[in-house]
Amino acid sequence: MNENAIGTEIYELAKELFPICRSITGNGVRHTLNIIKRIIPELNIIEVPTGTPCFDWIVPKEWNISDAYVIDPDGKKIIDFKENNLHVMSYSVPIREKMGLEALQEHLYSLPDDPEAIPYRTSYYVERWGFCLSDKQRNTLKEGDYQVVIESTLEPGHMTFGELILPGETDQEILLSTYICHPSMGNNEISGPSVTTFLGKWLTGLTSRRYTYRIIFIPETIGAILYLSRNLDHLQRNVIAGFVVTCVGDNRNYTYLSSRQGDTLVDRVIQHVLGQIDPNYLVRNFQEHRGSDERQFCSPKVNLPVALLMRTRFGEFPEYHTSRDDLTVISPEGLFGGYDALRLCIVCLEGNRVYRNSITCEPFLGSRGLRPDVGGVKTLGVYFRHISNLLALSDGKMDLLELSQRLQVPMWDLLKIVDVLVLKKLLE
């Protein structure tokens, strides 16, 4: 595997997706999905009409925006959507008015504690308008009349999402879910769909898959609720492990956020993988730290085994939900790290089985070419030690994941030896 090449490819996709103005509906979502479909042509793009009920929610009107700006009393354009799409509160209704500074201030959002940053703000379900700007810029505004323009539409349309289903040898499924509803932010938004796209490309290229893979690109919250409303019975019957893929692009930390149950197969496999690649990974629990679509997938009447493997968790990096979460926060190395950790989780899930030693007492390994034929050697090497441990501990009760944890050996290393022992009819 060429780590540099894959990391660079993911980063190039992130750069292409970054400038697009996305929200929970609209042309920005469609544009994003069409770019992803170029890389994984099997992706199915689905439109759901405004007004569609989904449990306690309803698919909202579709929002699109072409331009927005504020012109100060001197005729200077001081807040410009085309310079940074975070300048406009997502789902702002159209407006074209002149108003004084006091009236304008009621519709401005800034961060006094982070005065250089433009905040990210939304108003999906209450019609209003607003502009976001740095607190530094806000403090320079002077008295007088301001021209305020937002050229947007909010009308019946569709919510759009992407779905890729890759059949496996069984109907049991692995779910990968990522969201495509935030504008220009790097780790919080772009890293998730970029990494998930290349995981989908890798999975599509496998010659065989034990499990069926369901990969969805959805608007956060409303998209997950809508998807569950259409697929809940099937998902509850078939999903054995799921991942919400977000915040996987920086290179500061690795973080595990548990499922609601905390002890499912996906919890075990994430902890195994991160324990091998970064023993200092951070642990966050569902009760205190949930915040993305695990809220929906793990809710009590859904109860799917879904957890998160992230780099730095949402809300825990200083640039979160601001203009400072740009392309400098993510990197090819960080994105590859997130990609490869999730890929290793899938490798472990695919290979995890319960094995049993098929020989009574210790097998004669020398006759099978698995042990040196000169005795008395003090050190027989790591390879033989792994063989010996696999045969001694495979009792038909422990799965390979538990066995790997006990031995503190990466499962992906043991899988190569397991294949040999199965071929030699020593494990069944």
N, C-alpha and C positions, 0 to 999 in steps of 0.2 A: 504494500500500500504506500503510495506516494503522499505523505502527510502534507507537504508544502503545496502540492498541486491541488489536493482536495480543499484544503483551507483557503487557498487563493480563489478557487472556483466559487466557494460559498460566499466569500467576501465580495466577489464581483457581482453576484446576484444581489447581495445586500445593498451594494452601491446603486444598482439599477432600481431596486424597490424603494429606497430611502426617500426620494423626492416626492413620491406620489401622495396626494392628499386622500387619505382613507378615513372612513367613518364606519358605522355599523351597517350602512347601506350605501349605494351609489356607484358612480362610474369608477371611482378610485379602487373599490374592491374588485370590480370586473377587470380593470386594467391589471391589477396585481395577479389575479387568478390566471389571466391569459398569458402573462409572462411565465408563471410557474408551469402552465400547461405546455409551454414550449420545451421545457426540460423533462417533464413527465407527461407525454401526450395522452396517456391513459386516463388522466384526471377528468372527471365528469363535473361540469359546472351547472349548478342547479339554482333556479330562481323561485322564490316563494313570495306570493303576492302580499302587499299591505293588507292588514286586517286579519291575516291568518291567526287563529287562536293557537296558543301553545301553553298548556297548563294555565298558570295564573297570569300569563302575559299575552300580548297581541303584537304581531309584527308591525312596526311603526311605518309611517310614511317614509318615502325615499328622499334623501337629502343629497343635493349636488351644489357645488359652488364654483363660480368661474373667476370671481375677483372680489376683493374687499380692501378698503383703505380708509385712513383718516387724514384729512388735510387740515393743517393748523391755521391760526388766524393770519399768518404771513403767506399762505398759499403753498406751503411746503408739505409734501406727502410724508408723514412721520410714522405711520404704521401701515405696512404693506404686506398683504397676504402672499403676494408673489415673491417676496423676499424670504418669507418663512411661513409655512402653512400653520404653524402653531399660533400665529398672531390672531387667528379667529377661533372663537369658541365653537367647537363642533356642534352642528345642527342649528347654528344661528339662523334666524328667519331673515328675510331680505329687509333692507332699510335704505333709505336715501333721504337724509335730513340734515339741517343745520341746527346746532345746539351749543349752548354755552358749556364751559368747562365743568361746572358743578353737575349739570345733567349728564355729561359724558362720563364723569367719574363713577357714576352708578353702574356703568357697563364695562368698567376696566378691571383687569385682574393682573396682579403682580405679586412678587414674593419679597417682602422686606428682608427676610433672612437670607435670601440668595439674590442680591440686587442686580446681578449681571444676567440672570437667566429669565427666559420667557417660559411661563408655566403652561401646562396642558390642561384645558378645561373643556367640559362637555355639558350639554343640556338636552339629552335625547328625548325625554318624555314630558318636558314642560317647554312650551314655545317661548323663547327669549332670544336676545342677541347679545354678543359681547366680543370684546377684543382683549387679547393678552399681550403684555409687553413687559420689558424689564422694569424693575422698580427704579433703577437709575434713570431710565428714560421718562418714566412717569413723573418723577420729581422735577423734571425740566419743563413740564407743560405749563403754559402761561394762560392768563385770563383772555377771553375773547371767544369768538364763534368758530366752531369746528364743523367741517363738512364730513359727514359719516356715510359711508357707502358699503353695503354688503349685497353683492349680486349672487343670490342663492335661490334655490327652489326647494320647497318642502311640499310634496304632493304624493298621491297614490302611485305606487310603483312596486318595487320588489326588494327583498333582501336576498343576497347572493352568497352561496358557499360552494366549496369544492370538496369532492369525495373521490377517493381512490380505494378500491377494494381489490386486493390481490389474493386470489384463492390459494389455499394450501392443501396439504394432505388430509387435514381434519377441518371440521366446522368451527373448532375452537379458535378464538380470535385474540389478536393483540391490537389494541387501539392506540393510535397516535393522534393527538388533537393539538392544533395550534391556532392562534387567532390572527386575523387580518383586518383589524378595525381601527388601528391607531395611525395617526399621521407620522411625520418624520421624527422617529426616535429609534435609536440603534439597538441597545441591549433589550429594552423592554418590548419592542415591537419587531423589528426587522430580523433579529437573530432567530426567532422561533420559526417563522415560515421558511427562512433561508436554509436552516439546518434540516428542517423536516422535508423540504423538497429534495435534498440530496440523500436523506435516508430513504425516501420513496424511490429515488433513482436506483440506489444500491439494492433495495429489496426487489424492485422490478427485474433487475438483472440476475437474480439468483436462479440457478437451474432447478432448485427444489426448495420448497418451504414446508415445514411441518405444520405451521399455523397459518390461518388466514389473517391478512393484515388489513385493517380498516384505518385509513388515514384521512383526516378531515381538516380543512382549512375554513374556519368559521369566525364570524364576529363574536367577540367575547360576551359572555353572559346570555344575551338573547339568542345567539347562534347555538350555544350549547343546549339551552332550554328547548329551542325549536327542534334541534336534532334528536334530543331525547324524546320529545313528544311524538316523533315519527318512528322511532326505532327502539323504544324502551324494552319491550318484551324480548326482542331479538338480542339486544345487547346483554340483558340480564341472563339469558340462556347461554350465551356463547363467549363473552369476554372473560378471559382468565387473567389479563393484566393490561393496564393502560397507563399512558404517559401524557401529561399536558406539557407541551414543549414550549417553553418561554424562558427568556433571560439566560440564553446559552451562548453568549458571544464575547463576554469580557474574559480576562485571564487572571482575575484576582482570587476567586474562590471556586470550590465546588460545594454545592448545597443540596441536601436531600430534604424534601418536605413530604411527610408521610401521608398515606391514605387516612381516611377517617378511622378505619379499623386498626391500622398501624402494624399489622402482622401478616399481610397478604403476601402472595408470591412476588408481586411487583416491589413491595417494601424490602423483601429479602434480597431480591436480585440487585436493586439499586445499592443497598448497603454493601453487598459483596463487591460489586464493581468499584464503587468509590473507595472502599477499604483497601483495594489493591492498587488503585492508581493514585490516590491521595488520602493517606490515612488521617490527615488533619481536616477532612471535609466537615462542613457545618451541618448540624441537624436541626430541623425545624418541624414542629408538630402541627397537625391539622387543626387542633382546637384553638391554638393561639395565632397561627401564622398563615392560615389559608387566605387566598386573595384572588386566585385566578379561576379557571373553569373547573378545578377540582371541587369547588363549592357545589357545582351542579352534579357532576358525575358521582360524588360521594355523599350526596344528600340522602337522608334516611330512607325515603321511598324509592330511591334509585340504587344506592349502595353498590356501585361498581368498584372493583379494585384498581383505583387510579391514584398515582402519586407523581411527584415531580423530581426530576434530576436537573438541577440548574447550575449555572456558574454562580454569580452573585444574585441572591433572591430579590424579587421586586420589592421596592420600598427600602432596601438596605444598601443601595449604592447612591452616592450623593447627587448624581445627575438624574435620578429617577423622575419621570413625568415632567421633564423640562427640556428646553432647547439644548442643554449641555449634554444630553444623551444622544450624541451625534456619532458619526462614523469613526471618531477617534476613541470612543469607549469600547468598541468591538475591534477585533483584529482577526486576521487569518488564523493565527495560533489559537486564540480564544474560541473561535467558531469551530475549528477542527477538534479542539478538546471536548466541546459540548457534543459534537457529532459522534466522535469516537466512543465517548462514554456511553451514549445511548445505543450505538451500534453494538458495543460489547454486551450491554444488557440484553439485546435481541439475540446475540450469539448464545448467551447463557440460557435464555428461555428456550431457544430452539433445541439446545443440547441437553436440557435437564430431564433426566429420567431416573427411575429407581432401578438399580442393578443388584444382581445377586451373584456371588461366587458360585460357579457351576461345578466345582471340584470339591470333594470331601477331603478335608485336611489341606495341607499346603500343596499346590500343584508342582510338578517337576518342570521348573522353568527352563532348565538347561536344555531339555529335549526340544524345546520350542525356540531356542535361540534368544531367550530373554534374560539370561544370566551368564556371567563369565564362567568358563569351564575350569578355571583355576580357583580352588578354594583358599580360605585363610586371608583373603584380602580385607584389610581393615575398612576401606571405604569403597563401596560399590557404586557410588555416584547418585546424583539426584534422580536420574531416570529410573534406575532400579528401585530406589526408595519410593518413588511414586507408584510404581507397579506393585510393590509389596503392600503399601498402604491401601491402595484401591482394592486389592484382593482380600486384605484382612478386614476391611470395614464394610464391604458391600454385602449387606445381610438381607437385602430385599425390603428393608424398612426405610432407610435413609435415602433421600434423593441426592443427586450429585451436587446440588447447590449446598445442602447441609454438609456433605462430606468435604467439599472444597473449603467451607468456612472452618470446619474442624482442623483441617490440615493447613489452613492459611496459605493456600496455593490458588492462583487464579484458575477459575474453572476452564477458561479457554486453553490453558496449558494441559489440564487433565483430559480434556476432550480428545486430544490427539492420541493419548495413551489408551483411553477407553476404546477407541476405534480398533486399535491393535489387539487389545484383550478380547473384544467381541469376535474379531476375525479369527483369533486363535481358540475360540470357544472356551475361554476361561471366565468370561462374564456373560450373563444372560439378562 
